[in-house]
Amino acid sequence: MLFEVKNLYCKYPSSNAPVLYIEDLVINSGALTVFVGPSGVGKSTLLETLGLMTNTIQKNHGCTFKLHTDNSHVDINHLWSMGDYVLSKFRESNYSFIFQNTNLFDNLSCIENAFLPLLLNGHSITESIQIIRNIFTELNLPDDIPLDYPISKWSGGQRQRLSFARALSSSFRVLFADEPTGNLDVGNAQNVISIIKSKLSNDQSKSFSAIIVTHDINLALHFADSIVVLHRTRDLDYGVISMSHIFDRVDGNIWSNRLKNSVYTQDMFLSYLKGFFL
């Protein structure tokens, strides 16, 4: 188990109403968990909440919000009360992010943008450059560009893969990605998610996990270990996550509902998922 969340309302300070209600959510360690759902249902809010980017936690009786580590857990509610420095160090040690808008620095070169996490973690410039060039090769980015090559010369798709390189270069427990393939063609989109899957497969200790938000149902079906569907009920204006809408890959193209233990073939599950976007 990685995250355990129950009875949690997510609300921004400027809003009178919650954006998302997490009734019951368990995210497994060592897995690629993909969240899907229509626009405006709270997918980005979920990442901001789990990733400690924004405190959207609305105190609620019986609320549970835990990040499980090797033999213990961190109470996220308590962590928010410990101040910005503690939060920053916790994120730096445990999390890595791939943002929808890339959040790259235009005043830095491509190489400099990518190796910042390595320098912050104590690697030398020479070592950092070599690590980044190897990651560039994996991501089908030119690995022989000069150190001062400006980021302004790269396309949106190249910049998005550059944000992948930066995220993958750091040491972390959880990788968060918000629509990470939105600017990529099908081939490059599948390649970057394959790299994440490979990292998961090679991690025998299951100390690394990945959480992705996407509108791409086909990509989710192809790569995810678990799919969580954010939905709305007729009488609520906010998104909901519940165990009845969490599905785990059983074997190949067979999926099982975590609560009901009902089994879906790939085609059945695809039709089910599409219903939430109509």
Sequence and secondary structure as in RCSB ss.txt:
>XXXX:A:sequence
MLFEVKNLYCKYPSSNAPVLYIEDLVINSGALTVFVGPSGVGKSTLLETLGLMTNTIQKNHGCTFKLHTDNSHVD
INHLWSMGDYVLSKFRESNYSFIFQNTNLFDNLSCIENAFLPLLLNGHSITESIQIIRNIFTELNLPDDIPLDYP
ISKWSGGQRQRLSFARALSSSFRVLFADEPTGNLDVGNAQNVISIIKSKLSNDQSKSFSAIIVTHDINLALHFAD
SIVVLHRTRDLDYGVISMSHIFDRVDGNIWSNRLKNSVYTQDMFLSYLKGFFL
>XXXX:A:secstr
  EEEEEEEE  TT SS SEEEEEEEE TTSEEEEE  TTSSHHHHHHHHTTSS  EE  TT EEEEE SSSEEE
HHHHHTT HHHHHHHHHHHEEEE TT    TTSBHHHHHHHHHHHTT  HHHHHHHHHHHHHHTT  TT  TT B
GGGS HHHHHHHHHHHHHHS  SEEEEESTTTTS HHHHHHHHHHHHHHHHT TT   EEEEE S HHHHHHH S
EEEE B  TT SSEEE GGGEEEEEETTEEEETTT  EE HHHHHHHHHGGG 
